[in-house]
């Protein structure tokens, strides 16, 4: 019985090790803060990749304010197995960036990678922390949430509130 269990455990270990096209490291790191607006996304894999599968559909970079970064330069160094994603448009100050690698990315043998995702924060402009003019904003009754983002693209935060009303 012990022999059968050992054989089963060994075969499970072999399957896990042999099928793992994995991400070794990412830059910016997961949950990193104070990332530069002009930062590139760097990913190192444990295997060589099929460069034809490295597209904006298989590598998704989404900013909470800037949206989907479809326009980017994607390159892969086959010696270091390092992928570089250089967005054409910089990230916005203070936004959260989500990077998702889908199983559409394949290694040189046509095997899909294990999907991988992480997030990081772009640093904010450090102000002088003195607020001279203050203004109280009222959102009225039944306000469910308030979001601050640069909706009009002018570089400053705007506010949007969502309401819920029972009639």
C-alpha positions in Angstrom: 0.0 0.0 0.0 2.8 2.4 0.9 4.4 1.6 -2.5 1.2 2.5 -4.4 0.9 5.8 -2.5 4.5 6.7 -3.1 4.1 6.0 -6.8 1.0 8.1 -7.0 2.6 11.0 -5.1 5.7 10.8 -7.4 3.5 10.9 -10.6 1.5 13.9 -9.3 4.8 15.7 -8.6 6.0 14.9 -12.1 2.8 16.3 -13.7 3.0 19.5 -11.7 6.6 20.1 -12.5 6.4 19.2 -16.2 3.3 21.2 -17.0 4.2 24.4 -15.4 5.0 27.2 -17.9 5.2 29.8 -15.1 6.0 33.4 -14.5 9.3 33.7 -12.4 9.2 37.4 -11.7 7.4 40.6 -12.6 8.3 44.3 -12.5 6.6 46.3 -11.1 6.1 43.8 -8.4 2.7 42.7 -7.2 1.1 45.4 -4.9 4.0 47.7 -5.5 3.3 51.4 -4.9 5.1 54.5 -6.2 5.6 53.1 -9.7 6.6 55.7 -12.3 4.0 56.8 -14.8 6.3 55.9 -17.7 7.2 52.4 -16.3 7.3 49.4 -18.5 5.9 46.0 -17.5 8.6 43.3 -17.4 7.9 39.6 -17.0 10.4 36.7 -16.8 9.2 33.2 -17.6 10.8 29.8 -16.9 10.4 28.8 -20.6 10.9 30.3 -24.0 7.7 31.7 -25.6 6.2 31.7 -29.1 6.5 35.4 -29.9 3.5 35.2 -32.2 1.2 34.6 -29.2 2.4 37.8 -27.4 -0.5 40.2 -28.4 -2.7 42.7 -26.7 -5.3 40.0 -26.4 -3.0 37.6 -24.5 -1.4 40.4 -22.4 -4.0 42.7 -20.8 -2.8 45.9 -19.1 -5.7 47.9 -17.7 -5.5 51.2 -15.7 -8.3 52.2 -13.3 -8.2 55.7 -14.9 -6.5 55.3 -18.3 -8.4 52.2 -19.3 -7.1 49.4 -21.6 -3.6 49.9 -22.9 -4.0 48.3 -26.3 -1.3 50.4 -28.0 2.0 49.1 -26.8 5.4 47.8 -27.9 5.7 44.1 -26.9 9.1 42.5 -27.1 10.5 39.1 -26.0 14.1 38.3 -25.3 14.5 34.6 -26.0 17.9 34.4 -24.2 16.6 35.7 -20.8 12.9 34.7 -21.4 12.0 38.3 -20.6 8.9 40.0 -22.0 8.7 43.8 -22.1 5.4 45.6 -22.4 6.0 49.3 -23.2 2.7 51.2 -23.2 2.5 54.0 -25.8 0.5 56.1 -23.3 1.9 56.6 -19.8 -0.1 55.5 -16.8 -1.9 58.2 -14.8 -0.9 59.4 -11.3 -2.4 57.4 -8.5 -4.2 54.8 -10.7 -4.3 51.1 -10.1 -2.9 49.0 -12.9 -4.0 45.4 -13.4 -1.9 43.1 -15.6 -3.3 39.8 -16.8 -1.5 37.1 -18.8 -3.9 34.7 -20.4 -3.5 31.1 -21.5 -3.3 32.6 -25.1 0.4 32.9 -24.5 2.2 29.7 -25.6 5.7 28.3 -25.1 7.8 27.2 -28.1 6.1 23.8 -28.0 2.6 25.2 -28.3 1.7 24.7 -24.6 -0.3 27.4 -22.9 1.1 29.2 -19.9 -0.7 29.1 -16.6 -2.7 32.4 -16.5 -1.2 35.0 -14.2 -2.5 38.4 -12.9 -1.2 41.1 -10.5 -1.8 44.7 -9.6 0.3 47.7 -8.7 -0.2 51.5 -8.0 1.3 54.4 -9.9 2.7 57.0 -7.6 1.0 60.3 -7.1 2.4 63.8 -7.4 3.4 64.8 -3.9 1.7 68.2 -3.3 2.5 70.7 -0.6 -0.4 69.4 1.6 -1.8 72.8 2.2 -5.5 73.1 1.2 -6.4 76.8 1.2 -9.7 76.7 -0.5 -12.1 74.1 0.8 -15.5 73.2 -0.6 -18.0 70.8 0.9 -19.7 68.7 -1.6 -23.1 67.3 -1.0 -24.3 64.2 -2.8 -27.8 64.2 -1.5 -29.7 61.3 0.0 -29.5 57.7 -1.0 -25.8 58.0 -2.2 -24.3 54.5 -2.6 -20.8 55.3 -3.6 -18.5 58.2 -4.7 -15.6 57.7 -7.1 -12.7 60.2 -7.8 -11.1 59.9 -11.2 -9.9 62.1 -14.1 -13.1 61.7 -16.2 -12.4 64.7 -18.5 -8.7 64.1 -19.0 -7.5 67.4 -17.7 -5.1 65.9 -15.1 -7.2 66.6 -12.0 -9.6 64.3 -10.2 -13.3 64.7 -10.8 -16.1 63.2 -8.6 -18.9 60.9 -9.6 -21.6 59.7 -7.2 -24.0 56.8 -7.7 -27.4 57.0 -6.1 -30.0 54.5 -5.2 -33.6 55.6 -4.7 -36.7 53.6 -3.8 -39.9 55.0 -5.1 
